[in-house]
């Protein structure tokens, strides 16, 4: 009998309530059948658009069961994709970690679809990219957490946003994992966005295209030199990162270890 693997969907959000308010409930409901093997991790990076109160008010049962885990921090003043994604992955408890942008839908039983890809071979990086660079699917990347940990997660030395997903995949591939492209539209759709919207909270003077090209050059140089492990192996925000559920029952303290 093949053992079932567990999965964590890792979601980040900073002032994008207008999007996650459309995706979160549907994603939870679409995977509720398998909630014994699946968790949703949501990290709120100091949103000021009502996200915190909405999550607490609307998802009490899922928070209490642990199906949804909600963390928050004010340590990321301006959006930095690698740091944000790393923090959500750090909070994950399960074997497979999936980057799930807050504007993405996973589809009905989308968690099961991902898990099935890893049952016979865990030495893969699953990329649920449709092939359309404008539809928001490029960041849907799944990998076994021990490999994510080994590689040091997303490279936080890259600039605020752009190319971090490609860099992660290329470092994992160069480290020996097989990249699997799975453009199944049933399990990967997203709310339409513009690159300008993605840049809103970065405080950058550069355009997305300029940052993406700059980060690409940094990534390619690192890989050519064999520098595959990012962040000295330690990634994400760990200071002043708070677990909402834990704070309900004890004096709220920062997560410092898992």
N, C-alpha and C positions, 0 to 999 in steps of 0.2 A: 504494500500500500504506500502511495506517495504522500508524504506529510504535507499538510496545508501550510503555506507560509502566511505570515501576517503582514499587513500593509498600513502605512501612514501617508495620508495625503497632507502635504505641507503647504499651507496657505499663508501669504503675507498680505498686509493691507495697511496703507497709509493714505487716509483721506480719499478713499475710493468706495465709499458707502453706496453710491448710486449704482455700482456694479455688483458688489458682493451681496447686496440686498436682493439681487435677482438670482444669484447662483447658489448661495450657501444652503438654503432650505431645500432646493431641488436636489442638490448633490447628496445631502444627507438622506432624503427620502428615497432616492434612486439606489442607494446602497444599504439601506436599513436591513434588508434580508440577511446580510453578512456582517453585521456590526460586531459579532464576536471575534472577527478576524481583521476588522478595519477600524481605524480611527481617523478623525479629521483634526489636524493641528492648525489653529488660527493664531497668528501673532499680529497684534495691533501695535503699530509703531507710532503711538502718540496721536492717533486720529482725532480731529476736532470737529468731525461732521456727524456725530451721533452714533458712531459704530458701537462704542462700549455699551451704552445704555440699551441699544437695540439687541445686542447679543444676550445680555443678561435677562432682558425682558422676554425675548421670544424663544430662547432655547434652553430653558431651565431643565427639562427632562434629559436632553442630550448631554448637557454639562454634568448633571448628577450621575448619569450612567457612564460617563467617560468616553462616549462615542464622539463627542466634540470636546476638545480641550482648548481653552482660551487663555492666552498669555498676552501680556502687554508690557511695553517699555517706552520710556521717553528718551532713550539713549541715542536714537538715530534722528538727529535734527533734520537732516536732508536725506532724501531717498538715495540709497546705495543698494543696487539689486543684489550683489554678491553677499553683502553683509546681512541683508534682510532674509534672503533665501537660506543662508547658512544658519541663521538663528532659528528659523522654523524647523529645519532638519535636525538641529541639535536637540530640540524638544521632542522629537519623534521617539516612540518606544518600540516600534515594530521592525520586522526584518527587512521589508522593502520600503524605501522612501520614494515618494513621488512629488516632484515639484508641480504644484497646482496654482497657477496664477489666479487671482481673485475674480477675474472675468471669465474663467473657463468653466464649462460644464463637463462632468466626467461621463455622463450617459447612464442609462439604466443598467445596473450591475457592472458598471465600468471598473470597479475595484476587482471584481472577479476576473474580468478580462485581463487586467494587468497581472494578477497573481498567477493565472494559468500560463502566462509566458515564462514564468520563472520556475515552474514546477520541475521541469526536466533538466534545466540548465540555469544555474544562478550566476554564471560568469558572463553576464550580458549587461549592456546598458540599453534600455528600451526607449526609443524616441518616437512618440506619437505625433509626428509632424506630418501635416497633410501634403506638404509640397508647396503650399501657398504662403509666402512670407508675410502676407498682410492679414491673415485670418486669426492670429493670436495663438496658434497651436505650437509654435516652435519651442516654447519653454517646457513642454510636457515631457519631462525626463524621469525615468524610473531606474533605480539601481539598488542592489543590496546595500544596506546601511554600512556594513563593515568595510565595503570598498569605498563608499563615500567618505567614511572616516579616514581611511588609509590615505586617500588622495588629498585630504585636507579641505574637502568641500569646494565650493566656488572660490575663485581667486579674488580675494578682497583687495589686492593691489591694483586691480583694474579700475578704471574710472567708473563713474556712477552707474551707468547703464549701457548695455550693448556688448555683444560678443561673449558674455559670461557663460551662456549656455553652450555655445560652440566650443569654448575653451574647456569646459568641464568634460564634454563628450570626447574631445580629442585627447585629453590627458588620461581619461579612463581607457580609451582604445589603445593608446601607446603603452599603457601599463598592462595590457593583455586581455582586456574584456572585448567581447564581440558586440559591435553596434547593430541593433535590430531596428529597422525602420518599419513602423506599423501605422500607416495613414488611414485608419478606420474611422470614418466620420461619425459612426454611431457613438464613439467614446471620446470624441475630442472636438467640441465646438466651442466658440467663444463669442462674447459680446464684441461687436466691431469697435476698434480703437484707432486712434492715429498715434504716430510716434510723438507728436507734440503733447498729447495727453500723458503719455508715459514719462515725459520729461518734466511735468509740472512741478514735482516736489524735489527736483534734484539741485536747484540753484546753480545750474551750469550755464556758462556763457557760450558753450559749443552746441551745435546741432546734434541730433541723434546720429546722423550719418558720420559726422566728424569724430564723435566719441567711438562709434562702432569701428571705424577704420583704425583709430589709434589703439584701441584695445586689441584689435586683431593683430597688429604688428607686435604688441607686447607679448601676446599669447604665443604667436609663432616663434618669436625669439626664445622664449622660455622653453618651449618644447624642443626646439632644435638643440638647445644646450643640455637637454635632459632634466630640466627643472620641472618635474611633474607634480611634486607635492607642494601645495599652496599653504600659506599662512602658518608655516612651521608646524603643520599638522593640527593646529588648534583654531577653531573657526567659530564665528558668530558672536553675538552679544551675550554675555553671561553675567554682567553686572547690572543690577536694577532691572532684571527681567523677572516679572511676577506671574505666578500661576494663580488665576482667579479662584479656582476651586479650593486650592490649599489656603488661600487667604480668607476664605469664608469661615474656616474652623480654627485658625491659629493666627498669631501675630504675623502679618505679612512680611516675608523676608525674600530677598533675591535668591533665585536659583543659582547655585554655585557648583553643583555636581549632580549627576544622574545615577 
